[in-house]
Amino acid sequence: MNIKLGDLLTLDDGRYVTLDNIEYKNEKYIFTDKVDDNDKPMNNTCVFKIVGDELEIIDDKDLLDTLMPIFLKDIEKLVQDL
């Protein structure tokens, strides 16, 4: 599965926009925000692990504590480069 920044993903519980994607310990993760029916961000963020053609939501607090600073650093750099 090839997911890029800004991609809209439709899942069982709604639609999400990809804010960042990273590889950590040979696993791929995406940071997303749920969007409303007009594709406006809802400030309802979550992290998914890409497993083949499937997405698994990450709810492991220790893993999230590790991944979030990496995502935030990437997003800070994107904003600075605007």
C-alpha positions in Angstrom: 0.0 0.0 0.0 1.5 3.3 -1.1 0.0 6.2 1.0 1.2 9.7 0.4 0.8 13.0 2.3 -2.6 14.5 1.7 -4.3 11.2 0.6 -7.9 10.7 1.6 -8.6 7.3 3.0 -12.1 5.9 3.5 -12.3 3.4 6.4 -15.3 1.7 8.1 -15.6 4.5 10.6 -15.1 7.5 8.3 -12.6 9.3 6.1 -9.1 10.4 7.0 -6.5 12.7 5.5 -2.8 11.7 5.7 -0.7 14.3 7.5 2.6 12.4 7.5 4.0 8.9 6.9 7.2 7.4 8.4 9.1 4.2 8.6 10.2 3.1 12.1 11.9 -0.2 12.8 11.1 -1.5 9.3 7.4 -0.8 9.8 5.4 1.9 8.0 3.1 4.3 9.9 0.8 7.1 9.0 -0.5 10.0 11.0 -4.0 11.0 10.1 -6.8 13.4 10.9 -10.5 12.4 10.5 -12.4 14.6 8.1 -16.1 15.5 7.9 -18.4 15.1 4.9 -16.9 18.2 3.3 -13.3 16.8 3.8 -12.6 19.4 6.5 -10.2 18.2 9.3 -12.0 17.5 12.6 -8.9 17.5 14.9 -9.5 13.8 15.6 -6.0 12.4 14.9 -4.8 8.8 15.0 -1.9 6.7 13.9 -2.2 3.6 11.7 0.4 1.0 10.9 0.4 -0.2 7.3 0.3 -4.0 7.1 0.2 -5.1 3.5 -3.0 -3.7 2.1 -4.5 -3.2 5.6 -4.4 -0.4 8.1 -4.2 -1.2 11.9 -4.9 1.6 14.3 -2.2 2.1 16.9 -3.4 2.4 20.5 -0.2 1.2 22.3 0.7 4.3 24.4 4.5 3.5 24.5 4.6 3.2 20.7 2.6 6.4 20.2 4.9 8.2 22.7 7.8 7.1 20.4 6.2 7.9 17.1 4.5 11.3 17.8 7.7 13.3 18.3 8.9 11.9 14.9 5.6 12.9 13.2 5.6 16.3 14.8 9.2 17.1 13.8 8.3 16.2 10.2 5.2 18.4 10.3 7.1 21.3 11.8 9.6 21.0 8.9 6.8 21.0 6.3 5.3 24.1 7.9 8.7 25.9 7.9 9.2 25.0 4.3 6.0 26.7 3.2 
